[in-house]
Amino acid sequence: MFRQMLNGKIHTARITRCVVDYEGSLEIDPELLKEANIRPYEKILVANRDNGARLETYAIPGKPGARDFCLNGPAARLGKVGDVVTIMAFAVVDEREAESHRPTVIVLNEKNEIARRHN
């Protein structure tokens, strides 16, 4: 049997931009993607703490070091600048791996800087 497990998570990220006229996705600082063990173009689930919206999209790398989180395309209608979101990526693991699997989690502060890490 296989299980879908949380693999990487960015918690309390603040949306910095929203661009409706775009193909769609969530633009994320690639340094933060790497810290959270999320790969560019990987499928992600985004939960908006401020309005309850949840969306499935993919992560695209933005400008390194910018600490930007930009909702693009239709996703831009599900949030606004300043909204706090949680970004999650999942992995499929077999039953044996699931026993010891631990996700990589980063928690951001109000400036989208890493405040804490969990493994």
TAGIJO-V210258 format. One record per residue. RES is the residue in one letter. PSI is psi in whole degrees, -180 to 180 (NA if undefined). D_FIRST is the distance of its C-alpha to the first C-alpha in Angstrom with 1 decimal. Layout:
# TAGIJO-V210258
res:RES psi:PSI d_first:D_FIRST
res:RES psi:PSI d_first:D_FIRST
This chain:
# TAGIJO-V210258
res:M psi:149 d_first:0.0
res:F psi:151 d_first:3.8
res:R psi:146 d_first:6.8
res:Q psi:118 d_first:10.4
res:M psi:148 d_first:12.8
res:L psi:132 d_first:16.5
res:N psi:-38 d_first:17.8
res:G psi:143 d_first:21.5
res:K psi:136 d_first:23.9
res:I psi:114 d_first:27.7
res:H psi:140 d_first:29.1
res:T psi:44 d_first:32.6
res:A psi:143 d_first:33.5
res:R psi:130 d_first:36.7
res:I psi:129 d_first:37.2
res:T psi:-23 d_first:40.2
res:R psi:157 d_first:40.7
res:C psi:126 d_first:39.9
res:V psi:104 d_first:40.7
res:V psi:-41 d_first:40.4
res:D psi:72 d_first:41.9
res:Y psi:158 d_first:39.0
res:E psi:-29 d_first:36.1
res:G psi:145 d_first:33.6
res:S psi:-175 d_first:31.2
res:L psi:118 d_first:31.6
res:E psi:130 d_first:33.7
res:I psi:141 d_first:32.9
res:D psi:123 d_first:34.8
res:P psi:-25 d_first:33.0
res:E psi:-38 d_first:33.8
res:L psi:-36 d_first:31.9
res:L psi:-49 d_first:28.9
res:K psi:-44 d_first:28.9
res:E psi:-31 d_first:29.2
res:A psi:3 d_first:26.2
res:N psi:39 d_first:24.0
res:I psi:129 d_first:24.1
res:R psi:148 d_first:25.1
res:P psi:137 d_first:27.8
res:Y psi:8 d_first:26.7
res:E psi:146 d_first:23.1
res:K psi:135 d_first:21.9
res:I psi:156 d_first:22.8
res:L psi:130 d_first:23.0
res:V psi:126 d_first:26.5
res:A psi:124 d_first:27.7
res:N psi:113 d_first:31.5
res:R psi:-29 d_first:32.7
res:D psi:-34 d_first:36.1
res:N psi:0 d_first:35.5
res:G psi:-3 d_first:32.0
res:A psi:145 d_first:31.0
res:R psi:137 d_first:27.5
res:L psi:151 d_first:27.0
res:E psi:129 d_first:24.6
res:T psi:-153 d_first:26.2
res:Y psi:155 d_first:26.2
res:A psi:128 d_first:28.0
res:I psi:140 d_first:31.2
res:P psi:135 d_first:33.1
res:G psi:-149 d_first:36.5
res:K psi:125 d_first:39.4
res:P psi:133 d_first:38.5
res:G psi:-6 d_first:39.9
res:A psi:-21 d_first:40.8
res:R psi:30 d_first:38.3
res:D psi:147 d_first:38.1
res:F psi:108 d_first:35.5
res:C psi:117 d_first:36.7
res:L psi:127 d_first:35.2
res:N psi:155 d_first:36.0
res:G psi:-146 d_first:36.5
res:P psi:-29 d_first:35.4
res:A psi:-27 d_first:33.5
res:A psi:-19 d_first:36.9
res:R psi:-5 d_first:37.7
res:L psi:11 d_first:35.0
res:G psi:175 d_first:36.7
res:K psi:164 d_first:39.9
res:V psi:132 d_first:41.2
res:G psi:-19 d_first:40.7
res:D psi:146 d_first:37.6
res:V psi:127 d_first:35.0
res:V psi:157 d_first:31.4
res:T psi:132 d_first:28.0
res:I psi:127 d_first:26.1
res:M psi:140 d_first:22.3
res:A psi:148 d_first:20.0
res:F psi:158 d_first:16.2
res:A psi:149 d_first:13.7
res:V psi:121 d_first:10.1
res:V psi:154 d_first:8.7
res:D psi:170 d_first:6.0
res:E psi:-40 d_first:5.9
res:R psi:-44 d_first:9.3
res:E psi:-34 d_first:10.8
res:A psi:-32 d_first:10.2
res:E psi:-39 d_first:12.5
res:S psi:-2 d_first:15.3
res:H psi:132 d_first:14.9
res:R psi:130 d_first:18.2
res:P psi:159 d_first:19.5
res:T psi:125 d_first:22.9
res:V psi:130 d_first:25.2
res:I psi:141 d_first:28.9
res:V psi:127 d_first:31.3
res:L psi:155 d_first:34.3
res:N psi:-171 d_first:37.8
res:E psi:-12 d_first:40.2
res:K psi:14 d_first:41.1
res:N psi:33 d_first:37.5
res:E psi:150 d_first:37.8
res:I psi:122 d_first:35.2
res:A psi:-36 d_first:36.1
res:R psi:157 d_first:33.1
res:R psi:144 d_first:29.9
res:H psi:143 d_first:26.8
res:N psi:NA d_first:24.1
